[in-house]
Amino acid sequence: MSLVTRNEGAKVNANINVTPMVDVMLVLLIIFMVITPMLNNKVNVNLATTTTATTMDDASKTDAVTVAITRDSRIYLGTDQTSVANLGSQVRDALENHTNKIVYFRADARANYGTVMDAIDAVRTAGVEEIGMLTENLNNNIPMGE
């Protein structure tokens, strides 16, 4: 009588197929590349249009202090909603370590004028002397300032 032995371990392939992993990683990379610019826009407002605006490159920097005012008179400092009463102290804290003491306003074209002026007054009481009003250039739809 003889014993038959099978050598199953010799047939096992120990190589890892990395092609599916690379495909998944490329899809994730593309998704993040598409989503990231949308996150920078912060609060969506329809800016007023003008033809005589000048470009404000510093307004698009990540550390720029931006106040947004929506059509329904909500006020945002960056992405955080705030009130006119708290705006001055929050702007003062945000500008504490900045050398450029400028605050950019993104007000909706249909926002209440009184709310915009109250927000500007609150920022002025915080010691800010330079304010940039962001608008949309009528010629090429690029956010500009006045």
C-alpha positions in Angstrom: 0.0 0.0 0.0 1.3 3.4 -0.9 0.3 6.9 0.3 -0.5 9.6 -2.2 0.5 13.0 -1.1 -0.6 16.2 -2.7 1.4 19.3 -2.6 -1.3 22.0 -2.6 1.0 24.7 -1.1 3.1 24.8 -4.3 0.2 26.1 -6.3 -0.6 29.2 -4.1 0.2 32.5 -5.7 1.4 34.9 -3.0 1.6 38.0 -5.3 -0.8 40.9 -4.5 -2.7 42.4 -7.4 -2.3 46.2 -6.9 -4.2 47.3 -10.0 -7.7 47.5 -8.2 -6.1 49.4 -5.3 -4.5 51.9 -7.7 -7.9 52.4 -9.5 -9.7 53.1 -6.2 -7.0 55.6 -5.1 -7.1 57.4 -8.4 -10.9 57.7 -8.1 -10.6 59.1 -4.6 -7.9 61.6 -5.7 -10.2 62.9 -8.5 -13.1 63.2 -6.1 -11.0 65.2 -3.6 -9.6 67.4 -6.4 -13.1 68.3 -7.5 -14.6 68.9 -4.0 -11.7 70.9 -2.5 -12.2 74.1 -4.5 -15.9 74.1 -3.6 -15.0 74.1 0.1 -13.1 77.3 -0.2 -16.0 79.4 -1.4 -17.5 79.4 2.2 -20.9 81.1 2.2 -22.8 81.4 -1.1 -23.9 84.9 -1.9 -24.8 86.6 -5.2 -22.3 89.4 -5.4 -23.2 92.8 -6.8 -21.9 93.3 -10.3 -19.7 96.2 -11.5 -17.5 97.1 -14.5 -15.0 99.3 -12.7 -13.7 97.0 -9.9 -10.0 96.4 -9.2 -8.6 92.9 -8.5 -8.0 92.0 -4.8 -5.7 89.0 -4.9 -5.4 88.9 -1.0 -9.1 88.2 -0.7 -8.7 84.7 -2.0 -6.0 83.7 0.5 -7.0 81.1 3.0 -6.1 83.3 6.0 -8.1 86.4 4.7 -10.8 87.6 7.1 -14.0 87.6 5.2 -17.5 88.7 6.4 -20.4 87.4 4.3 -23.9 88.8 4.5 -26.7 86.8 2.9 -29.9 88.0 1.3 -31.8 87.1 4.5 -29.5 89.3 6.6 -27.5 86.5 8.2 -23.9 87.5 9.0 -21.0 85.0 8.7 -17.4 85.5 9.7 -15.7 82.9 7.5 -18.1 80.0 7.7 -19.4 80.6 11.2 -22.7 82.5 11.6 -22.5 85.4 14.0 -24.4 88.5 15.1 -23.6 92.2 14.7 -23.1 92.5 18.4 -20.4 89.8 18.4 -18.8 90.6 15.1 -16.4 93.3 16.3 -14.8 91.2 19.0 -14.6 88.2 16.7 -12.9 90.2 14.0 -10.5 91.7 16.5 -9.5 88.1 17.6 -9.2 86.9 14.0 -6.9 89.8 13.1 -4.7 89.5 16.2 -1.8 87.8 14.4 -2.2 89.3 11.0 0.1 92.0 9.6 -2.5 93.0 7.0 -5.4 94.4 8.9 -8.0 94.3 6.1 -11.5 92.7 6.3 -13.2 91.7 3.1 -17.0 91.9 2.8 -19.0 89.6 0.5 -22.5 91.0 0.7 -25.4 89.6 -1.4 -26.6 92.1 -4.0 -30.1 91.9 -2.5 -29.0 92.1 1.1 -30.5 94.7 3.4 -28.3 97.8 3.1 -28.8 98.6 6.8 -27.5 95.2 7.8 -24.4 95.7 5.7 -23.7 99.1 7.2 -24.2 97.8 10.7 -21.7 95.0 10.0 -19.2 97.5 8.6 -19.7 99.7 11.7 -19.1 96.7 14.0 -15.9 95.9 12.1 -14.7 99.6 12.3 -15.2 99.6 16.1 -12.8 96.6 16.2 -10.1 98.9 15.0 -10.1 97.9 11.3 -9.3 100.8 9.0 -9.3 99.1 5.7 -12.3 97.3 4.3 -12.6 95.6 0.9 -16.1 95.2 -0.7 -16.0 92.2 -3.0 -18.0 92.4 -6.2 -18.3 90.4 -9.4 -16.7 91.9 -12.5 -19.4 92.2 -15.2 -16.9 91.6 -18.0 -15.5 88.2 -17.0 -17.3 87.1 -13.8 -14.2 87.1 -11.6 -14.7 88.3 -7.9 -13.2 91.8 -7.6 -13.1 94.5 -5.0 -13.8 98.2 -4.9 
